[in-house]
Structure formats: C-alpha cells, structure tokens
Amino acid sequence: HVNQYLSEHGYPVSTIAKINQNPERSKHLETATTSVLGLLVDFVNLRSETYNSDSRIPQIEFGTPADDALRRDITINALFYNIHSRQVEDFTGRGLADLRDGIIRTPLEPFKTFTDDPLRVLRVLRFASRFNYGIDEETAEAIMRPEIKCDLDAKISRERVGVELEKMAAGPHPLLSIQLILRFGLYASIFRTLPRDEWVGSKDEISEPKDFALAEALTRNVLELVNGSNDDASASLLRSIPQQCLTIGGGKVAMRRSLMLAAFLYPYHDLLVRDKKKTVPMAYVVVRDGIKLSHLDSESTVGLHQYAASLASTANDCVAGTLHRKTLGLQIRSIGSRWPQNVVFVAAVELLDKQGATTLAAVTEKYKAYVDRVVAEDLAEAYAMKHIVDGKTAAKILGIKPGPALKGVLDRVMDWQLDHPQGSREECETFIKDTIGADMQS
C-alpha cells in the first residue's frame, strides 16, 4: 500500500524491502525500508516498550505517538513530523525547547531510562558531541551513578559499544566526545581491557584521570594539526601532505577516523598483554575485543602508536640534514601506505609535553620538512616499490636455490635501489654478483 501511494503521488520509489528481527545484533523489531527521491526511508509502527531488570531487550507492543516518543533516548530524537498537517509534533513537551536551547535530556526519568537500556548513555554522549549540546543536570547525575556503569558493562554488547564509539570518532566534535567519556568516568567501561593478571610487565594499574587524560590531550593535538590552530588554519600539517598521498587508504575522512581512534586509545600505548600464546599490544586487543572494530582498525591503531618514536627520530635527522634516502625509504616501506597519518600522529605525540602556538608552529614545520623530503626523494609510494631484480634472477646470478636465504639478498637489493635511485637493472645485477656474491663466499 505504501509503494502504491507513493507511486500514485509522483514519488519514484525502489522496491520496498523487509528487514527482519535480529536480536543478537540489537535489532528487535521487523521494519521496512525503501528509497524515495534518492533518500532512504524506513517504515515502522508506533510502539511502547517494557523492560525487565536483566536485559536491554524490550517487550514491544503497539502504542500511541506519545508512547513512541516517551520510549526514545533523548527529547530531540522524539520529535514527529505529521505529513498531513505538515507540523512538527512534540509529544514529550520538551523536544523543541531542548533543540532551541541546545540541551540533551531523556524524555522520562533518566535513571530509569538508562537502567532499561544503558546503551542510551552512549547515545546521550554521542548526540551531545555531535551537536555540541549541553547535557542537563539530572541526566548527567544519572550517568554518574555506579549502577549505570555496571549495567553498561553487563547489558550492552561490545559491538554496540563499538558502533557508538566509532560514530563519535568520525563525528564533527571528537574532542568533546572523549571529554564527555572522561567527565563521566566511562573510559574503562568503554575501552575495556583484559584482566590485570593478563598484563605483561610491571607497570602499575592505570589510574584515572591522570593517564586516561592523555586521550583528551592527544585528540586536541591531532585536531590542531589536521585543522590548524584557532588563530591560524594555515598551520595545518595535513595541508602540507600531497593530495595523492591522502587518497590512499580511504582518504582524509578515513585518516581522521583512524587518528581519533589511536588518540582515544593512547593511554594504553605502552602496555602489553598475553593473548593466547602471544604477547600483543593492549590497544590491539581493546580495539578487537573491547569495542569490536575491524582487524584493520586494530592494526592501524597499534601502528600509529608503535611507529611514533622511530618516525620522530627520523624527522630529527631530516631537520639536522643527516637523513639518508635509504633510511627514509625503508621507513616508508615499513609503515606502508598510511604513512601520512603516522606523520600527523607523531607530531601530535610530540606536542604532549609542549604548549603554545609557537611550539605548534615549530612542530608543524618540522614534520612538513619530513613530508617535503619524502616527496623530493620520490618516496611517497616507496611502500609499493618492487625489486629491480627479482628473487629468481638473483638466485640464478648467485648460483643458489630459491629459499629463505633469498630474503636477505632481496633486502640488500632494496637497500641498493634506495641508495641508487637512478641505478639500472644491469648495475644492480653487477652489485649482486660482485658484492653480495663475494660476501657470501667469505
């Protein structure tokens, strides 16, 4: 009937699809969806919800518009548009005022709202940061109650935590997101670690808020380097990186999201844990299991943390004029295609112990010099550079069988290539025969 109505009134629609219930994915209601004028439109019945004490999965019944509005997470998400009267209807009585005043609050008593579904706590934080709104006092007090933190741990799947956290990281105000997480003491609940007896090393328990506050400080630094300072947008380090380098790995949007995740998780950057039979960075396990994001997100976060020290050292050598092309090329090859975001991240880490616009400008110039050197040496895509002489040919020149020993040979071939950017294949073959061959014989 919906499809027929829309078609008869001149609104082109695609096929209406049914989206089944999927409680394991927090999808508790069957809905329909279609596309109208290129916009996705979902159809769902008005309903009321009743919760029991040990689950956030509600019992659903058909309801009135008021029932449907009052069950929602926040008042500004409970506004209806009546397509007949063409009027916005505010059944909570506070949605329009809160929208005008920039306030986030729950339609019903907040403690009961969060007890029913603790995920609403994260949604309050996400919408507050998305719109840069304040959280009303009663709602804020309810978030702080220890019972809510316990429910957040017990009732919410880590996938759902990750979805909300990811939207905060990719949103317009990620700094406000992490500030709210810290303000309400939710850092450990959101970025859940393994038990203390799985940690490797002798580091004491992470304390709050001192160590967790690193997440806020680093997020602020990253944003300044991405956007420029409030006084000087031209100070953006990101603007110094060639556009073709930024399009690799998903572009600026994906880069910013990765930087935010790494900044949020920086308090764990120097911790290791036992993961089955391996020792891995804590941040890797937190991203994988604590917020259930992708393997790529885990690898990216850990890479940003781990390459910071070595990239800072290389940048210092670059400024001092002692950096060799081979060293720079090998570093780009080691980091991979996402080396531009590592440049931004290490600059942000360097700013942690420094303050002031002068320092921001100095650090920005330092890493601009690094980027300029990468471009000048034609190393922006060094990670994809192929060996000028392949392993099969190298083995034939040396009179050896292909095998594990060839890795060391090919590593030296790459060193030679980076030291001789204008070198020919024939010159490299001579190097393999005369130098590597002689070394193997000795």
Disulfide bonds with the S-S distance in Angstrom:
none
